[in-house]
Amino acid sequence: MGLISYKTLMKRASDEFIVNKSRFIGHGAPVESEEEALAFLAEMRRTYADASHNCYAYIVGANMGVMRYSDDGEPGGTAGMPIIEVMKNRGVTNACVVVTRYFGGVLLGAGGLVRAYTQGAAAAVNACGVGVMHPTARYMMDVSYPLLNRVEYFFKSAPVAVEAKDFSDVITFTFLVKVSDEPTLIESLTQLSEGRLEPMRFDEIYSAWKEE
């Protein structure tokens, strides 16, 4: 399929701090395209329309082919560049980071601004968490009640992400597994159930898995 793995943000999140009476809020979000990055930026600008600055950076593409950033009125090189450098250092792409500043009346100077926006970007990335996008298979699997405890115990340490668990005459699990882990997982489930479990693969997607 030609899919490659890459790092991105796990979820939308934010964090904030104060530097010399200025309030900084770092926001981050995973995005799939430049349009999604610009939409996230527009949302932050609407939400924080009363802020002094909404500086940003985004990187799009598995090969980091699109990189944009803006100082949004701060002195040149003191905001957008530090934000994108944090993103590049963490290796994340398909991601947008916005650092909002409410000016507190105390000038920080160029060096202080660089440090503050670097901290804001790092706070956003840490709040979002970094995951690795992998080709991922989605499965459905019916589990009889006598096997339920055994399967749930196995899944606690298995490389899977359970998306849903529906109870009726059997329990139907919907779960994700990295394509690279598929053969081992299927073999383990077969051995666990002596062949009674029949996982059915019905989708393949890109999904973020927590950075190891």
N, C-alpha and C positions, 0 to 999 in steps of 0.2 A: 504493500500500500504506500510505501514511501514516507510513512509518518515518522517523525523524530520526536525525541523527548526534549522538553525545555522547562525552565523554571518560571513560575508566575506566582501571583498572590492567591492565597486560598479563598479569601472572602473579602467583602467590603468591611472596613473598620476604620476607627479613628482614635487618636490619643492627643492630649494637649498638655501644655506646660507654660510657665511664665518665665520670661527673661527681662529683668529690669523694667517691670511693670507692663511690658508688651505680652499679650496673650497669643500664643502660637498653637494652631490646631492642625495636625497632620492627618490627612484623609487618604485612603488608598482603595483601589478597586481593580479586580481583574476585568479585562476587556478583550473582545474578540477582533476589534477593528479600530481604525482611526476614528470612525464615526461614533463608536461607543465611547471612546476616550473623550471626544469633544462633548458628547452628551453628558457624561459624568462631570466634566469641567463646568458645563453650563448649569447643571444642577447645583453644584457647590457655589457657583457665583450667585445664583438666585437665593439659595439658603443663607449665604453669608454676604448679602448685598451691602450690609452696613460695615463690612470689614475694611481695613485700610488697604490690604493687598490679598489677592488670591493667586499665589505663584504656583506654577505647575510644571510637570514634565510627564511625558508618556513615551513608552516604547512599544512598538507593535511589530509582530512577525516573529516566527520561530528563529529566524536568523537576525533578529533585531534590526530589520531593514528600515524601519521608520522610527526616528527619534526627534521629538520636539520638546521645547521648553520655553518658559517665559518668566521674566523678572517682575512683570505686572507693576511697573512703576518704581520698584526698588532700584538702587544703583546697579548699573550693568555688571553682570557676573556674580552678584551676591546672593541670588535666590534660585533661579531656574537651573543654572549649572550645578550648584551643590546638590540639588534634588536629583538630577539625572545621574550624577556621579554615584550617589548612594545606590540608585537602582542598578547601575552598571556593575558596581562592586558586589552587589548581592546576586547579580546574574539573572534578574527577573525581566521578562518581556511580557507582551500582551497585558500591560499594566499601566495604570495612571495614578499619579500621586499629586495631590494638591495640598499646599501648605498655606493656611489662612493666617493672617496677622492682624490683630487689633493693636494699633499703636498706643503705647502707654505714656508717651510724653518724654521718654528718655531716648536719645539717639544712641544706637549701638555701634556705629562705625562699620566700615566695610568688613573688618575681621569678625566683629560680633555678629553681623548679619549672616555671613557665611557659616559660622558655627551654629547659629540658631536655625537656619534653614536646613543645614545638614542634620541637626538633631530632629527637626520636624519630619523630614523624610524618613529617617531611621525609625522614629516613633510610629509612623504610618505603616511602614513595611513590617515592623515587629507586631503591631496590632493585627494586621491582616494575616500574618503567617506566610511563610514561603513553602510552596508545594512544587512538585515536579509533575508536569503534564506527561502522561504516558498513554499510549494506545491501550484501551481498556475494554474488556468484554463484559456485557451485562447478561446475567443468567436468571432463569426461574427454576425453582426446584421444589417439588412436593416432598414433605417429610411427614411420616406417620408419627402419631403421638408417642409410641414406644421409643422412637429414635430421637425425639426432640432434645432431650437433655444432652445426649451424646453429641449431636450436631452443634448445639449452642456452645457447649464446652470447647469443641474443636474450633469454632469460628472466633472464639475469644483470642486465640493466638495465631489464627490463619491470616494470610495476606489478602483479606477480603474486606469490603465495605458493604454492610447490609443496608439496603435501601428501604425495604418493606418486609413485613411479616403478617400474613393474612391467615386467620383461623377459620376453618370450616370443618369438614370431615377429615381433612389433613391440614397441615400448616404449609402455606406456600411462601417460600423465601424468594425475594428478589435481591440479588447481590451483584457487586462489581468485583472484578479481579483484573489485575494487569495482564495483558496478553502474554508477557514473558513468564508469568507465574501459572498460566492456565494448565499446562500438562501436569505439573506436580500437584496442583490442587485437585484436579479431576481424579488423578490416581489415588490421592489420599482419601477423597470422599468415597471412592469405590471400595477401598480397603476397609474404611471405617464402617460401611454399611453392608459389607459382603455382597456388593453389587446391587443392593436394593434401591439406592439413590440414583436418579437419572437427571442430572442437571441439563437444562435446555438453554443453549446459547441463542439469544434473539437480537442482539444489537452489539455494535462496536462503536465506541466513541473515544474522544480525548477526555481524560479526567485528571484532576489534580490529586496527587498523593503527597502526604506530608513529607517534607525534606528529611532525609535520614542523615 
